[in-house]
Each structure stands twice: as structure tokens, then as C-alpha cells.
Amino acid sequence: MGEPKIRQLHARISETDYMRTVKLAKELGISQAELIRLLLQLPADDVQCEGVERFIVLDTLTAGKLYRELNHWGYQRNQGVHALNRIAYYLRANSLDSDDVMDGYALVRRRFDAIEETAQAIAPKVDAIAQARFLFK
């Protein structure tokens, strides 16, 4: 539950700042008071430091979704490696001819290419999250 909230803070802000507060709180799914409490927890060193451009607020629901998505990517890559290992096994056992190998390789290659293409698209976003300063640990 945390510390009881017995103190109040009053401040005059512009209409633009107020609308931005309303919008941001709505986007995060929290009240305006909770948003202010979150912002008050920004480390003072980071607020005053030049070059700090981005902070991240990652709620547990979003973190869970991110975990599941990355886990899915790992599963897909694992399946591709298993497919390549099966092809190699049958090649060693002389159970496949070259046409079968090329067909299997082409299929696996297309799947790997699709995975890599999408992974390249999300990699910068995941990297940005990893490089951001976390407010809570």
C-alpha cells in the first residue's frame, strides 16, 4: 500500500501542460496524481544531466507482453535450427537426394529470412528500451 498520502501539492500550470498531463495519464492508464508521483521519483541527477533524453515507464503488463514476444522469437529460431539439423541428419544417413535437400533448405531459408527481417525491425526498439533509464527496479 505504501506510505500514507497526507500532504498535498498545489501548482499553477498552463492549459498546454494540463492537457499534456491529462493525455499522458490516460495513455499510461493511471490517474494524474499517480503520474505526478511517478515524475517526482525521477532522479535529480538525471533531470539536470545533459544528454539524458529518454526515460521509460514499463508496466508489468507490457513487460509480460514483451517477454512473451521475445520468447516466441526464440522458439521460432529454435524450430529453424531443428529443421536444419533434421536435414543434416538425413543427409548423413543418405536418406535424402539433392532435390529433397534443396527443397528443405529453401523452405527453412525463407522462414529464417522472415524471422530475421522482423527481428531487424524490432531490434532498435528493444535496444532503446534496454538503453533507457529505468525509474523503478
N, C-alpha and C positions, 0 to 999 in steps of 0.2 A: 504494500500500500504506500510506503514511503513516508516521508516527513509530512506532518500536517501543514496545510497551506492556510496560514492565518494572516499573512501580510499581503497587502495589495500594492500594485504599482500602477500609477496613472501617468499617461503621457499624451501629449497632443501630437497628432501626425497628420500629414496631408491626405487628401482624398485618394491620391495615387497610391501612397503607401498603404492606406487602409484597404483599398481594393486588391492590391497585391497580397496582403496578408490573408484576406478572405479567400482569394483564389488558391494560394499556396496551401492553406489549411485544408481546403476542400480536396485538392489534388492528393494530399497526403492522408486524407481520411481522419483528420484529427481536429480538435477544436482550436480556436485562435489562441486560447490560453495555453494549451499544450504546445502549440507552435512557438509561442514566446518563451516558454520554459525550455524547449529544445535549443532555441537560439541563444539563450542565456548560458548554456553549457558549452558554447564554443570556447576553446582555449584562447585566452587573451593573447598569447604569443602568436598564434596563427592569425588572429584578427588583425594584428598590427604588422604582420610579416608581408613583405612584398613577394610576389611570385606565387603565393598560395591562391589558386584560382577556384578550386572546387572542393567542396565537402560533400560527403554522401550520407544520406539517411537511408539505411536499408532495413526495412521492417522484416520480421520473421517470416511473414507470408511470402514476400518477394524473395528472400534468401532461400526459402524452401523450393520455390519455383526454379530459381537459378540452379540450385543443386540438382534437382531432377532433370533439368535440361542438359546440364553438363554430364550427368551420369548417363543419359541417353546417348550422347555423343560418344562416350567411352564404350558403351555397349555396341554401337554401330561399328566402330573401328575394330573392336574385338571380333565381331562377326566376320568382317572382311578378312582379318588375319586368319581366322579359322578356315574360311573358304580357300585362301591361298595355300594353307597347309594341307588341305584335302587334295587339292590339285597336285601339289608336290608329292604327296603320299602315293597317289595313283600313278604318277609318272615313274616313281621309283619301282613300283610294283609292276610296271609295264602293262597296266590295265587301260591306259588311255593312248589314243593315237594323237598325232599333232593337231588334227582338226578339232578334236574334243578339247585339247588343251587351249587352243587359241579361242575357242568359243567361251570356255570357262574364264579364261583370263580377261577377255573383252568385257564380259559381264561384271566381273569383280572390279575391273579398272573403272568402268562407268560409275559404279556405286561409290568407289573411293573418291573419284573426281567430284561427285556430287557432295559428298561429305566435306571434302577439303574446301570446295567453293563456299559452302555455307559457313564453315568454320572460319575461313578468312574474313567473311563479312562480320562475324560477331567477335572475332578476336580483339580488335581495337576497343570495343565496348567493354569487354571483360577486363582488358588491360587497364582501361580508365578506372574501372571500379577498384581493381587491385591497387592502383597508384593513389587513389583518393585517400584523404584523411578520414578515419572513422571517428565519429563523435562518441560512440559508446563501444566498449569492448566486452 
